[in-house]
Amino acid sequence: MQPDALDLFGTPEPPAERRRLSAGPLSAVLEAGQLRDLRWHGTEVLRGIAYLLRDASWGTLPVALSDLRLHEDADGFSVHYVAQADSPAGRLSYRARIEGRADGTLAFEATATAGTDFLTNRTGFVVLHGDDVAGQPLRVGHGDGGSEETTFPRRISPDQPAIDIVSLAHEPAPGVTAEVRFDGGIWEMEDQRNWSDASFKTYVRPLAWPRPYMIPAGTEEVQRVTLRLTGRPSATAAASATVPAGRTTVPPLHLRLAEDRPIPDRLPRPGLARGLILRMRVDRPDAARLAAAAALAGREGMSLAVEAIFPQRHPETEAAACLTAMEGHPVTELLVAAARDLVTHPSGTLPEDEVPLDPTLAALRRGFGGRIGAGVPAFFPEFNRNPPPPADFAFFGVTPLVHAADDVSVMETLRVLPAIMDSAAALVPGVGLWPGPLALAPTVNPYGPGLTPTDGTTRTCLAERDPRHRALFGAAHLVGALAGTLPWAEALAPLHATGPTGLCDEDGAPLPLAFIQAEVAAAEGARLRPAPTEPGLAGLAWERDGTHTVLLANTSAEPVEIARPEGIATAARLAPGPRGWEPFNLPASGLLVPAYATLRLTGDAQPA
């Protein structure tokens, strides 16, 4: 039986409808009123153009489209529609007009009208250049009429690569020039790879301006983005640079204990991780919770690490309180972070009356005999903007749901993870990396008052839960997240034991991704091998005791066919729900991986 929408996505809500529009050599995908995958003679020139409404927590507000009119012929295409947002932030509508022509021009204009006072962090266009332009030349036109020649950053930039923008020009492929002009505001660019988005984003309204801000009722604002394309590709665009892997064996996995959930009596199955990680607020340690975590670790035969969050005002006193709280418990690793990094702040800054982590680390080393790591309790942008001091290892989390929540954008984030690992390693040279959590839904929101409440059935940015986590989509995403981080990591903590980013459902039954976690945890120490690489696939491969194992996940909505890997003799497919691995028919030659499916392939080890 083929998986249904609930099996694939954990919700009956269908993915957004997509339609490709073409005008001669110019094409773009229309999805929910926005443009994606803009191409010229088959070459991607922009990843997307979208008009977005962001609330005070940086959540993207849903809009209802009406009066949609499309026209398409050989010379051009046009799209007109009206979008309406009714939310606690207020009511705002905009009229959109898109015009694309075969001569290589495209214009997207939006006229917004506030029906009531409308509170927002940003309302307007964003233009996305794909992450594969990293390191390539860029010409920036400025408001004073001048321009500068620069490059898209290769390593992930913590701050804006360009400000005061009126135009951007680059070469998507040899022989092709793409120029984007921006009207109706002040524009700047950020490196969205910080949040694992596969793009550089140019947006209206500088981040340095106050936010949230009010658009008064009755206000009308007009913005326009114009794309001009010239030339024809004379050669294939150069492939983006790959990041060389630093590991030769599968590293250990750890499992986090959700901060807002009781410590479970048992885990849903044995062998899910080497150790547990408990978050502890040093200014309010919970002795009973720490004792329960230590007891769980003992029952499961796991190590116990503590992620200690420090106020960072009185290092000696706070370090002593942390050591006292851990007394009598078998804590093997200590992950040290500052509470200030639960809220994002500018690069190189320190809140008033707070101190760096260095004296805290020094005080802890005098009283703790295990390994000590330093990092952030939030995500890579906070790590990138204010890197931790040297320690035994470094840690940070990643979430794909900050800027976009559609299926395509979420899976695109996987391609950025090696660049995140590379940039992190450059910030703390010689220090092992412990990335995690890596789940779909975030557990904190450093960018606003809190996570967006949902009923768990919608695809929502910065939501407290995501339905896809409990479905085959979530398992495929986990394979991709591990494939994008594991070869560069000393250890990983991708998931929580329970809760919205946990291994089991509300009744304690294992989710599909629990079987991925168990498979990789059991492979600790095995020799890593190359996995098949095709667009739309993510894979991990290893060898142990003469057996070659491949985990292969389709991260796209379409089946992907590959040649049958050499030496593979048996295959299993991850089933929906708690059923785990089921036999999968292995053809003699080509191997068709269904949409969002994960396969486990095994066979005899092959010569290196």
C-alpha positions in Angstrom: 0.0 0.0 0.0 1.3 3.4 -1.0 1.8 6.0 1.9 -0.9 8.6 2.1 -0.5 12.3 3.1 -0.6 11.4 6.9 2.2 8.8 6.4 4.3 11.2 4.4 3.7 14.5 6.2 1.9 13.8 9.4 -1.0 16.0 8.3 -3.8 15.9 5.7 -2.8 19.5 4.7 -1.5 19.1 1.1 1.7 20.7 -0.1 1.3 24.0 -1.9 0.4 23.7 -5.6 3.3 24.5 -7.9 3.0 25.7 -11.6 5.9 26.4 -13.9 5.4 29.6 -16.0 7.5 30.0 -19.2 8.2 32.9 -21.6 10.7 31.6 -24.2 14.0 30.9 -22.3 12.6 32.5 -19.1 10.8 30.4 -16.6 9.7 30.4 -12.9 7.6 28.3 -10.6 4.6 30.0 -9.1 3.8 28.7 -5.6 1.3 30.3 -3.2 1.7 33.6 -5.0 5.4 33.7 -4.9 8.1 32.8 -7.4 10.7 30.1 -7.1 13.4 28.5 -9.2 13.8 31.4 -11.7 15.7 30.1 -14.8 17.1 31.5 -18.0 18.0 29.0 -20.8 17.7 26.3 -18.1 20.2 27.9 -15.7 18.9 29.0 -12.2 19.4 32.8 -11.9 17.5 33.3 -8.7 16.2 30.9 -6.0 13.1 33.0 -5.4 11.2 36.3 -5.1 8.5 36.5 -2.4 6.4 39.2 -0.7 6.2 38.2 3.0 4.5 39.5 6.1 6.5 38.7 9.3 5.0 39.1 12.8 6.7 40.4 15.9 8.2 36.9 16.5 9.5 36.7 12.9 6.8 34.2 12.1 5.6 34.3 8.5 1.9 35.2 8.4 -0.3 33.1 6.2 -2.3 34.9 3.5 -5.4 34.0 1.6 -5.2 34.6 -2.2 -8.2 35.7 -4.3 -8.9 37.1 -7.8 -6.0 35.1 -9.2 -5.6 35.7 -12.9 -2.9 34.0 -15.1 -2.0 34.5 -18.7 0.8 32.7 -20.6 1.9 32.7 -24.2 5.1 32.4 -26.2 6.1 36.0 -25.5 5.4 36.3 -21.9 3.3 35.5 -18.8 1.4 37.6 -16.3 0.0 36.9 -12.9 -2.4 39.1 -10.9 -3.9 38.4 -7.5 -5.0 39.9 -4.2 -3.6 38.6 -0.9 -5.2 39.2 2.5 -3.7 38.6 6.0 -6.0 38.6 9.1 -4.0 38.0 12.2 -3.5 39.2 15.8 -0.9 41.6 14.2 -3.8 43.3 12.3 -5.2 43.2 8.8 -3.3 43.9 5.7 -3.8 43.2 2.0 -1.7 43.6 -1.1 -2.3 43.6 -4.8 0.4 41.7 -6.7 1.4 41.9 -10.4 4.0 39.7 -12.0 5.1 40.2 -15.6 7.7 38.0 -17.3 8.9 38.4 -20.9 10.8 36.2 -23.3 13.4 39.0 -23.7 14.6 38.2 -20.2 12.8 40.9 -18.1 10.6 40.1 -15.1 8.9 42.5 -12.8 7.1 41.7 -9.5 5.2 44.6 -7.9 3.1 44.7 -4.7 0.8 47.4 -3.5 0.1 46.9 0.2 -2.8 48.5 2.2 -3.2 48.3 5.9 -6.8 47.7 6.8 -6.0 48.2 10.5 -2.9 49.2 12.3 -0.5 46.4 11.4 2.4 45.3 13.7 5.3 43.7 11.9 9.0 43.0 12.0 9.1 43.2 8.2 6.6 43.4 5.4 7.8 43.4 1.9 9.9 41.6 -0.7 12.7 39.2 -0.3 14.9 38.1 -3.2 16.9 34.9 -2.9 20.2 34.2 -4.7 21.0 30.5 -4.4 23.7 29.3 -2.0 25.8 28.0 -4.9 26.9 31.6 -5.8 29.1 31.6 -2.6 32.5 32.9 -3.5 31.4 34.4 -6.9 31.7 38.0 -7.9 28.9 40.4 -7.2 28.3 44.1 -8.2 26.3 46.1 -5.8 24.6 49.4 -6.8 24.0 51.9 -4.0 21.6 54.7 -3.3 24.1 57.5 -4.1 24.5 56.2 -7.6 27.8 54.5 -7.0 28.6 50.8 -7.1 31.2 48.4 -5.7 32.7 45.1 -6.8 32.6 42.4 -4.1 31.8 38.7 -3.8 29.2 36.5 -2.2 30.9 35.3 1.0 32.3 31.7 0.8 32.3 31.1 4.5 29.0 32.1 6.2 28.9 35.7 7.1 27.6 36.6 10.5 26.6 40.1 9.4 25.2 41.7 6.2 27.4 41.1 3.2 25.9 44.2 1.5 23.8 47.2 2.6 22.2 50.3 1.0 21.3 48.2 -2.1 19.5 49.5 -5.2 20.7 46.8 -7.6 22.7 43.5 -7.6 24.4 41.9 -10.6 26.1 38.6 -11.0 26.8 35.9 -13.5 24.8 32.7 -12.8 26.7 31.0 -15.6 29.5 32.0 -18.0 27.9 34.3 -20.6 24.8 35.2 -18.6 24.3 38.4 -16.5 21.5 38.7 -14.0 20.7 42.2 -12.6 18.1 42.8 -10.0 16.8 46.3 -9.2 14.9 47.1 -6.0 12.4 50.0 -5.6 10.2 51.1 -2.7 12.5 51.1 0.4 16.0 50.7 1.7 17.4 47.2 1.1 20.2 45.1 2.4 21.4 41.5 2.2 22.0 38.7 4.8 23.6 35.4 4.4 20.7 33.1 5.1 23.0 30.1 5.3 23.3 31.1 9.0 19.8 29.6 9.5 20.5 26.7 7.0 18.5 28.4 4.3 20.0 27.6 0.9 20.3 31.3 -0.2 21.5 34.8 0.2 18.5 37.0 1.0 18.0 40.7 0.0 15.2 42.3 1.9 13.6 45.7 2.6 14.0 47.7 5.8 17.4 47.5 7.5 17.7 45.2 10.6 19.2 48.1 12.5 15.9 49.9 12.5 13.5 49.5 15.4 11.2 46.4 15.3 8.5 45.5 15.5 7.0 48.6 13.9 3.5 49.7 13.1 2.0 50.3 9.6 -0.8 52.7 10.4 -4.3 51.8 9.1 -5.0 53.2 5.6 -1.2 53.4 4.7 -0.4 52.3 1.2 3.1 51.0 0.3 4.4 50.1 -3.1 7.5 47.9 -3.7 8.9 46.5 -7.0 11.6 44.0 -7.9 12.8 44.0 -11.5 15.0 41.2 -13.0 17.0 41.8 -16.3 18.8 38.8 -17.9 21.2 39.0 -20.8 23.3 36.5 -22.7 23.2 32.8 -23.1 25.1 30.2 -21.1 28.4 29.4 -22.9 29.2 26.6 -20.4 27.8 24.8 -17.5 27.9 26.8 -14.2 30.7 25.7 -12.0 29.7 23.4 -9.2 29.8 24.7 -5.7 32.9 23.8 -3.7 32.5 20.7 -1.5 33.7 20.6 2.1 36.2 17.8 2.7 35.0 15.4 5.4 37.1 15.3 8.6 36.0 11.9 9.9 36.6 8.4 8.9 34.3 6.6 11.3 30.7 7.1 12.5 30.7 9.4 15.6 28.6 8.8 18.7 25.0 10.1 18.9 23.6 11.6 22.1 20.0 12.2 23.0 18.6 15.3 24.6 16.0 15.4 27.3 13.3 17.9 26.5 13.4 20.9 28.9 9.6 21.2 29.1 8.8 17.4 29.5 9.1 15.1 32.5 12.1 12.7 32.4 10.8 9.4 31.1 11.1 6.2 33.0 12.5 4.4 29.9 13.4 5.1 26.3 11.2 3.7 23.6 13.8 1.1 22.7 17.5 0.2 23.6 20.6 1.4 21.8 19.3 4.8 20.7 22.4 6.8 21.8 25.6 6.6 23.7 24.5 9.3 26.2 21.9 11.7 27.4 22.1 15.5 27.6 20.1 17.4 30.3 19.7 21.2 30.1 20.1 22.9 33.5 19.6 26.5 34.3 22.3 27.3 36.8 20.3 30.1 38.5 17.5 27.6 39.2 18.9 24.0 39.2 16.3 21.3 39.6 17.8 18.6 41.8 15.0 16.1 41.3 15.2 16.5 37.6 19.0 15.9 37.5 18.5 12.8 39.8 15.8 11.5 37.4 18.1 12.0 34.4 21.0 10.2 36.1 18.7 7.3 37.0 17.5 7.1 33.4 21.0 7.0 32.2 21.9 4.3 34.6 18.9 2.1 33.5 19.7 2.6 29.8 23.4 2.1 30.2 24.2 5.6 28.9 26.5 8.4 29.9 25.1 11.7 31.2 26.1 15.2 30.1 24.7 18.4 31.4 24.2 21.5 29.3 24.5 24.3 31.9 23.0 27.7 31.1 24.8 30.5 33.0 23.6 34.0 33.7 27.2 35.1 33.3 27.3 37.9 35.9 29.3 36.2 38.7 31.4 33.5 37.2 33.0 32.1 40.3 29.7 31.9 42.2 27.8 30.5 39.3 30.4 27.9 38.6 30.3 26.8 42.2 26.5 26.5 42.1 26.8 24.3 38.9 29.4 22.0 40.5 27.3 21.7 43.7 24.2 20.8 41.7 26.1 18.0 39.8 27.7 16.5 43.0 27.0 12.8 43.4 25.9 12.4 39.8 28.0 10.6 37.1 28.2 13.6 34.7 30.9 12.9 32.1 30.6 16.0 29.9 29.6 19.6 30.7 28.2 21.8 27.9 28.6 25.5 28.9 26.5 28.2 27.4 25.4 31.8 28.3 21.7 32.6 28.8 22.2 35.7 26.7 22.5 33.5 23.6 18.9 32.4 24.0 18.2 35.8 22.5 20.1 36.9 19.4 22.4 39.9 19.7 24.8 41.7 17.3 28.3 40.4 16.6 30.9 41.0 19.1 28.6 42.5 21.7 28.1 41.7 25.4 25.0 42.8 27.4 25.6 45.2 30.2 26.8 43.7 33.5 27.6 40.3 31.8 31.0 38.7 31.3 32.5 36.4 28.7 32.5 32.6 29.2 36.3 32.4 29.8 36.3 32.9 33.6 33.4 30.5 34.0 35.2 27.9 32.0 38.3 28.4 34.1 36.4 28.0 37.4 34.7 24.9 36.2 37.9 23.3 35.1 39.2 23.6 38.7 36.3 21.5 40.0 35.1 19.2 37.1 37.2 16.3 35.9 35.3 15.5 32.7 35.3 17.2 29.3 33.9 20.7 29.0 32.4 22.1 25.8 31.4 25.7 25.1 28.7 26.8 22.7 25.2 28.4 22.4 21.8 27.1 23.6 20.2 28.3 20.3 21.4 28.1 16.7 24.3 28.6 14.5 23.8 32.4 13.8 24.3 33.0 17.6 27.5 30.9 17.4 28.7 32.7 14.3 28.1 36.2 15.7 29.7 35.5 19.0 31.8 32.4 18.9 32.6 30.7 22.2 36.1 30.6 23.7 38.3 27.5 23.3 37.1 24.4 25.1 37.3 20.6 24.6 34.4 20.8 22.1 31.9 23.3 20.7 28.1 23.0 20.2 25.2 24.7 18.5 21.7 23.8 17.1 20.2 24.1 13.7 16.5 24.5 12.7 15.2 24.8 9.1 12.0 26.6 10.1 13.1 30.2 10.7 12.3 31.7 7.2 10.2 29.2 5.3 8.2 26.1 6.1 7.2 24.6 2.7 8.5 21.1 1.9 11.0 22.2 -0.8 12.6 25.0 1.3 12.9 22.7 4.3 14.7 20.0 2.4 16.9 22.6 0.6 18.4 23.5 4.0 20.2 20.1 4.1 22.6 21.1 1.3 23.9 24.0 3.6 24.8 21.9 6.6 28.4 21.1 5.3 29.0 24.9 4.9 27.7 25.4 8.4 30.1 22.8 9.8 33.0 24.3 7.8 32.3 27.8 9.0 31.9 26.6 12.6 35.3 24.7 12.4 37.0 27.9 11.2 35.6 29.8 14.2 37.0 27.3 16.7 40.0 25.7 15.0 41.1 22.4 16.3 38.0 21.9 18.5 35.5 19.1 17.9 31.9 20.0 17.0 28.7 18.7 18.6 25.9 19.9 16.4 22.3 19.5 17.7 19.4 19.6 17.9 18.9 19.1 14.2 15.1 18.5 14.2 12.5 20.2 12.1 10.8 22.2 14.9 12.9 24.6 17.0 12.8 24.4 20.8 13.6 28.1 21.3 13.0 31.3 19.4 16.0 33.7 19.8 14.3 36.2 17.4 11.0 37.0 19.1 8.8 36.6 22.2 8.3 32.8 21.7 7.5 30.0 19.4 4.4 30.1 17.3 1.6 28.0 18.8 0.0 25.5 16.4 -2.3 22.5 16.6 0.5 20.4 15.0 -1.2 20.0 11.6 0.2 23.0 9.7 3.6 23.8 8.1 4.5 27.0 10.1 7.7 28.9 10.6 9.2 28.9 14.1 6.3 26.7 15.3 6.5 24.7 18.6 5.7 21.5 16.6 5.8 20.4 13.0 3.6 17.5 11.8 6.3 16.2 9.4 8.5 15.3 12.3 6.4 12.2 13.1 6.1 11.1 9.4 8.3 9.7 6.7 9.3 13.2 5.7 10.9 13.7 9.2 12.8 10.5 8.9 14.2 11.5 5.4 15.1 14.9 6.8 17.0 13.2 9.7 19.0 11.1 7.2 19.9 14.3 5.3 20.7 16.2 8.5 23.1 13.4 9.7 24.6 13.2 6.2 25.3 16.9 6.2 26.9 17.1 9.7 28.1 13.6 10.8 31.3 13.4 8.6 32.6 16.6 10.2 31.3 16.1 13.8 33.0 14.7 16.9 29.5 13.8 18.3 25.9 14.7 17.5 22.7 15.3 19.5 20.1 15.5 16.8 16.9 14.8 18.7 15.1 14.8 22.1 13.9 11.7 23.8 10.3 13.0 24.1 8.3 16.0 23.1 7.7 17.7 19.7 11.3 16.9 18.5 11.4 13.5 20.2 11.6 9.9 19.2 8.1 8.8 20.1 4.5 9.9 19.8 2.2 10.9 22.7 1.6 7.2 23.5 5.3 6.3 23.6 5.3 4.5 20.3 8.5 5.0 18.3 8.3 7.4 15.3 9.9 6.5 11.9 12.9 8.6 12.7 13.6 6.7 15.9 14.7 3.8 13.6 17.1 6.1 11.8 18.6 7.2 15.1 18.9 3.6 16.3 20.6 2.5 13.1 23.2 5.2 13.1 23.8 4.9 16.9 24.5 1.2 16.5 27.0 2.0 13.7 29.3 4.1 16.1 32.9 3.5 15.2 32.1 1.9 11.8 34.2 3.0 8.8 32.5 5.7 6.8 32.1 5.0 3.1 30.8 7.2 0.2 27.1 7.1 -0.3 25.3 7.4 -3.6 24.8 11.0 -4.6 22.0 12.1 -6.9 19.8 15.3 -6.8 17.0 14.7 -4.3 18.8 12.0 -2.4 20.7 12.0 0.9 22.7 9.1 2.1 25.0 7.7 4.7 27.2 4.6 4.2 29.5 2.6 6.5 31.3 -0.8 6.8 31.7 -3.0 9.8 32.6 -6.7 10.2 32.5 -7.3 6.4 29.1 -5.7 5.9 28.4 -2.6 3.9 25.3 -0.6 5.0 23.7 2.3 3.2 20.9 4.6 4.4 19.4 6.3 1.4 16.6 8.9 1.7 14.6 10.6 -1.0 14.2 14.2 0.2 12.0 15.2 -2.7 8.3 14.8 -3.8 9.2 12.7 -6.9 10.7 9.2 -7.2 14.5 9.2 -7.8 16.2 6.4 -9.8 19.8 5.4 -9.3 22.0 2.5 -10.3 21.9 -0.4 -7.9 25.0 0.1 -5.6 27.7 -2.5 -6.1 27.6 -5.4 -3.7 24.1 -4.7 -2.3 22.2 -7.9 -1.6 19.2 -6.9 0.5 17.0 -3.9 1.0 14.4 -2.7 3.6 12.1 0.3 3.4 11.2 2.4 6.5 7.4 2.0 7.1 5.1 4.7 8.5 4.3 4.7 12.2 6.0 2.4 14.6 6.5 -0.6 12.3 10.1 0.1 11.4 11.9 -1.6 8.5 10.0 -3.8 6.1 11.3 -5.8 3.1 11.8 -3.9 -0.1 12.0 -5.6 -3.5 15.5 -5.0 -4.9 15.6 -4.9 -8.7 18.4 -6.4 -10.7 19.7 -3.0 -12.0 18.0 0.4 -11.5 16.8 1.3 -8.0 13.7 3.6 -7.7 13.5 5.4 -4.4 9.9 6.6 -3.8 9.1 10.1 -2.7 10.3 10.8 0.9 11.2 7.1 1.4 14.2 5.9 3.3 15.9 2.6 2.3 18.4 0.5 4.2 20.7 -1.4 1.8 23.1 -4.1 2.9 25.7 -6.3 1.3 29.3 -7.4 1.4 31.9 -4.8 2.1 33.7 -3.6 -1.0 37.4 -2.9 -1.5 38.3 0.7 -0.5 
